Amino acid sequence: MRKFKINIFMFILACVFTNLITVIILVSYNKSVAADTIVEQAYLKITVLDITTRKPLSDTTICIPETGKYYKTDEIGRTPTIDVPYLKNSQYDNIKERNWGDITVLAYKEGYVDYLVFYIMVTKNKTRHITITLAPYSEGSQPYIIIESPEEQWAKDIINKYKK
């Protein structure tokens, strides 16, 4: 009976030891994964104005879809500085590398037409100031969907490189 108790004790001790080693490995793995996935940052400061009066629009909602976070404009139509991920688009690297990342901004306010901007260029560790103008909503209004063009010099460089 004593040998049986020792075997059970040794079995339990082995299980505890195995679980402890497993936890240590998982914790160290998660720390290394977290360190490898640190996302570089860029920053946005957004001002929202009424397109007809040019007056600031307070309490406008700003959403950054890439982060799923929402912000409100203050009484002078400005957001706080918004941290956004620097998401570098490498799609054109074999043609001409881009030195900026892309981010999306959605702006909306009751009584105004929704405004969605794709490919807003942001630079790593820099703040980009943008102004959005919202139009008052009227029956049949459609959302504004904007695609920001790339830097002009970048586009001209591609033209010069490939034009025969």
C-alpha positions in Angstrom: 0.0 0.0 0.0 2.9 2.3 0.8 4.4 1.7 -2.6 1.1 2.5 -4.2 0.9 5.9 -2.4 4.5 6.7 -3.4 3.6 5.9 -7.1 0.5 8.2 -6.9 2.5 11.0 -5.3 5.2 10.6 -8.0 2.5 10.6 -10.7 0.9 13.8 -9.3 4.4 15.4 -8.9 5.2 14.6 -12.6 1.8 16.1 -13.7 2.4 19.3 -11.8 5.9 19.5 -13.1 4.8 18.9 -16.7 2.0 21.6 -16.3 4.5 24.1 -14.9 6.9 23.6 -17.8 4.0 23.9 -20.3 2.8 27.2 -18.6 6.4 28.6 -18.7 6.8 27.7 -22.4 3.4 29.3 -23.3 4.0 32.5 -21.4 7.5 32.9 -22.9 6.1 32.2 -26.4 3.2 34.7 -26.0 5.7 37.3 -24.8 7.9 36.7 -27.9 4.9 36.8 -30.2 3.7 40.1 -28.6 7.2 41.6 -29.0 7.3 40.5 -32.7 3.8 42.0 -33.5 4.4 45.5 -32.2 2.7 47.8 -34.7 4.4 51.0 -35.6 2.3 54.1 -35.1 1.2 57.2 -37.0 -1.1 59.9 -35.8 -4.1 61.8 -37.1 -5.6 65.1 -36.0 -9.0 65.6 -37.7 -11.0 68.8 -38.0 -14.6 68.6 -39.2 -16.4 71.6 -40.7 -19.9 72.2 -42.2 -19.3 72.4 -45.9 -21.8 75.3 -46.4 -21.1 77.5 -43.4 -17.4 76.4 -42.8 -18.2 76.4 -39.1 -16.7 73.6 -36.9 -19.0 70.6 -36.2 -18.8 69.4 -32.6 -19.9 66.0 -31.5 -19.1 64.4 -34.9 -18.2 60.8 -34.7 -14.9 59.7 -36.2 -14.2 56.0 -36.6 -10.9 54.4 -37.7 -12.1 51.0 -39.1 -8.6 49.5 -38.9 -8.7 49.9 -35.1 -12.5 49.8 -34.5 -12.1 52.8 -32.3 -14.4 55.9 -32.2 -13.7 59.5 -31.3 -15.8 62.7 -31.0 -15.0 66.2 -32.2 -14.9 68.9 -29.5 -16.6 72.3 -29.7 -14.2 73.6 -32.3 -14.6 70.5 -34.5 -11.4 68.8 -33.6 -10.5 65.3 -32.5 -7.9 64.5 -30.0 -4.7 63.2 -31.6 -5.6 59.7 -32.7 -3.0 56.9 -32.7 -3.3 54.8 -35.8 -1.3 51.8 -36.9 1.3 52.5 -39.6 0.1 50.0 -42.1 2.6 50.1 -45.0 1.1 48.9 -48.3 3.8 46.9 -50.1 1.7 46.2 -53.1 3.8 48.6 -55.3 7.3 47.8 -53.8 8.4 46.1 -57.0 7.4 49.2 -59.0 8.3 52.0 -56.6 8.3 51.7 -52.8 5.9 54.0 -50.9 7.2 55.8 -47.8 3.7 56.1 -46.2 1.0 53.9 -44.7 -2.7 53.9 -45.4 -5.6 54.4 -43.0 -9.4 54.7 -43.4 -11.6 57.4 -41.7 -15.3 57.4 -41.4 -17.0 60.6 -40.2 -20.7 61.0 -39.4 -23.1 63.2 -37.6 -26.9 63.3 -37.3 -28.3 65.6 -40.0 -25.2 65.3 -42.2 -24.2 63.0 -45.1 -21.7 60.2 -44.1 -18.2 60.7 -45.2 -15.7 57.8 -45.8 -12.1 58.3 -46.9 -9.9 55.4 -48.0 -6.1 55.4 -48.3 -5.4 58.4 -46.1 -1.6 58.6 -46.2 0.1 58.6 -42.8 3.8 58.7 -42.1 5.4 56.6 -39.4 5.7 58.5 -36.1 4.3 61.7 -37.6 1.0 63.5 -37.1 -1.2 64.1 -40.2 -3.7 67.0 -39.9 -6.8 66.6 -42.1 -10.0 68.6 -42.6 -13.3 66.9 -43.4 -16.3 68.9 -44.6 -19.7 67.4 -44.1 -22.7 68.4 -46.1 -26.1 68.8 -44.6 -28.3 65.7 -45.3 -31.2 66.1 -47.7 -33.6 63.5 -49.1 -31.8 61.2 -51.4 -28.3 62.2 -50.2 -25.7 59.5 -50.8 -22.6 59.0 -48.6 -19.4 60.7 -49.8 -16.8 58.0 -50.5 -13.4 59.4 -51.2 -10.1 57.7 -52.2 -7.0 59.8 -51.5 -4.5 59.9 -54.3 -0.9 59.0 -53.7 1.8 61.6 -53.4 2.1 63.5 -56.7 5.9 63.0 -57.0 5.6 59.3 -56.3 3.1 59.0 -59.2 5.3 61.1 -61.5 8.2 58.9 -60.8 6.2 55.9 -61.9 5.2 57.7 -65.1 8.8 58.6 -65.8 10.0 55.1 -65.1 7.5 53.3 -67.3 6.7 55.8 -70.1 8.5 55.0 -73.3 
